[in-house]
Amino acid sequence: MSVFESIIQGLSEAVDFQQGKMKARRVKLSIKPIHTFSNDDIKQIRKKTGLSQVMFAGSMGVSPKTVEAWENGRNKPDGASRRLLEVVRDDPGFLTRFQATAN
């Protein structure tokens, strides 16, 4: 099927749905709440990765001062950082799989 034919088919299905001639598929998703990490939790997660604060910060997309503040309890991660910390907590090798090698 060409791209054009695929677009025409999709538009035809959209019109049929709008006119009540067909039912749409529905998928129900639930998003789990984001975990809140203590400074000790963050330090343990970083240590399990085997990365220094500087390398961990670079991998997380934050500054080394930010990681230092998290680990000392002066600051708390928010939003995407907390979700990424969950991923790294569950898979400590996650960050290191994306490290570029310097030659």
BELRARA-V566479 format. One record per residue. N is the residue number from 1. PHI is phi in whole degrees, 0 to 359 (999 if undefined). OMEGA is omega in radians with two decimals (999 if undefined). D_CENTER is the distance of its C-alpha to the mean C-alpha in Angstrom with 2 decimals. Layout:
BEGIN
n=N phi=PHI omega=OMEGA d_center=D_CENTER
n=N phi=PHI omega=OMEGA d_center=D_CENTER
END
This chain:
BEGIN
n=1 phi=999 omega=3.13 d_center=34.04
n=2 phi=284 omega=3.10 d_center=33.78
n=3 phi=300 omega=3.13 d_center=31.11
n=4 phi=301 omega=-3.13 d_center=33.82
n=5 phi=297 omega=3.12 d_center=34.72
n=6 phi=295 omega=3.12 d_center=31.13
n=7 phi=294 omega=3.13 d_center=30.83
n=8 phi=299 omega=3.12 d_center=34.24
n=9 phi=298 omega=3.13 d_center=33.35
n=10 phi=298 omega=3.11 d_center=30.20
n=11 phi=295 omega=3.11 d_center=32.28
n=12 phi=297 omega=3.10 d_center=35.02
n=13 phi=295 omega=3.12 d_center=32.75
n=14 phi=295 omega=3.11 d_center=31.44
n=15 phi=295 omega=3.11 d_center=35.09
n=16 phi=301 omega=3.11 d_center=36.04
n=17 phi=296 omega=-3.11 d_center=33.30
n=18 phi=299 omega=-3.12 d_center=34.42
n=19 phi=273 omega=3.11 d_center=38.00
n=20 phi=79 omega=-3.12 d_center=37.21
n=21 phi=275 omega=3.11 d_center=38.18
n=22 phi=211 omega=3.12 d_center=34.98
n=23 phi=260 omega=3.11 d_center=32.19
n=24 phi=272 omega=3.03 d_center=28.52
n=25 phi=288 omega=3.09 d_center=26.04
n=26 phi=233 omega=3.10 d_center=23.88
n=27 phi=233 omega=3.13 d_center=20.69
n=28 phi=260 omega=3.12 d_center=19.74
n=29 phi=245 omega=3.00 d_center=16.16
n=30 phi=234 omega=-3.12 d_center=15.33
n=31 phi=251 omega=-3.11 d_center=12.23
n=32 phi=288 omega=3.12 d_center=12.59
n=33 phi=299 omega=3.14 d_center=13.13
n=34 phi=280 omega=-3.13 d_center=11.00
n=35 phi=291 omega=3.03 d_center=12.95
n=36 phi=260 omega=-3.07 d_center=15.15
n=37 phi=253 omega=3.02 d_center=15.81
n=38 phi=278 omega=3.11 d_center=19.29
n=39 phi=298 omega=3.11 d_center=20.26
n=40 phi=293 omega=3.09 d_center=21.48
n=41 phi=302 omega=-3.09 d_center=18.25
n=42 phi=296 omega=3.13 d_center=16.45
n=43 phi=298 omega=3.13 d_center=19.42
n=44 phi=294 omega=3.10 d_center=19.45
n=45 phi=299 omega=3.14 d_center=15.83
n=46 phi=299 omega=-3.12 d_center=16.71
n=47 phi=297 omega=3.11 d_center=20.02
n=48 phi=293 omega=3.09 d_center=18.68
n=49 phi=283 omega=-3.09 d_center=16.87
n=50 phi=79 omega=-3.11 d_center=20.31
n=51 phi=260 omega=3.01 d_center=19.25
n=52 phi=288 omega=3.09 d_center=21.26
n=53 phi=301 omega=-3.12 d_center=20.02
n=54 phi=296 omega=-3.14 d_center=20.36
n=55 phi=292 omega=3.12 d_center=18.41
n=56 phi=298 omega=3.14 d_center=15.63
n=57 phi=300 omega=3.12 d_center=15.53
n=58 phi=300 omega=3.14 d_center=15.56
n=59 phi=290 omega=-3.14 d_center=12.69
n=60 phi=275 omega=-3.12 d_center=10.57
n=61 phi=80 omega=3.10 d_center=12.07
n=62 phi=232 omega=-3.14 d_center=14.45
n=63 phi=279 omega=3.05 d_center=18.17
n=64 phi=302 omega=3.11 d_center=19.96
n=65 phi=297 omega=3.11 d_center=21.73
n=66 phi=294 omega=3.12 d_center=18.58
n=67 phi=298 omega=3.11 d_center=17.79
n=68 phi=300 omega=3.13 d_center=21.52
n=69 phi=294 omega=3.08 d_center=21.59
n=70 phi=299 omega=-3.06 d_center=18.80
n=71 phi=290 omega=3.11 d_center=20.74
n=72 phi=267 omega=3.09 d_center=24.03
n=73 phi=78 omega=3.12 d_center=23.01
n=74 phi=278 omega=-3.08 d_center=23.90
n=75 phi=213 omega=3.13 d_center=20.56
n=76 phi=238 omega=3.06 d_center=17.49
n=77 phi=291 omega=3.09 d_center=13.82
n=78 phi=227 omega=3.02 d_center=12.53
n=79 phi=42 omega=-3.05 d_center=9.83
n=80 phi=298 omega=3.13 d_center=6.58
n=81 phi=296 omega=3.12 d_center=8.31
n=82 phi=294 omega=3.13 d_center=9.00
n=83 phi=294 omega=3.11 d_center=5.76
n=84 phi=294 omega=3.06 d_center=5.17
n=85 phi=299 omega=3.08 d_center=8.83
n=86 phi=299 omega=-3.14 d_center=8.70
n=87 phi=299 omega=-3.11 d_center=7.18
n=88 phi=292 omega=3.09 d_center=9.80
n=89 phi=301 omega=-3.10 d_center=12.32
n=90 phi=279 omega=-3.14 d_center=12.34
n=91 phi=214 omega=-3.06 d_center=12.42
n=92 phi=303 omega=3.13 d_center=14.05
n=93 phi=277 omega=-3.08 d_center=14.65
n=94 phi=306 omega=-3.08 d_center=11.12
n=95 phi=293 omega=-3.06 d_center=11.58
n=96 phi=287 omega=3.09 d_center=15.18
n=97 phi=290 omega=-3.09 d_center=14.81
n=98 phi=251 omega=3.13 d_center=13.72
n=99 phi=286 omega=3.07 d_center=16.49
n=100 phi=280 omega=3.10 d_center=19.28
n=101 phi=265 omega=3.13 d_center=22.71
n=102 phi=266 omega=3.12 d_center=25.42
n=103 phi=238 omega=999 d_center=28.79
END
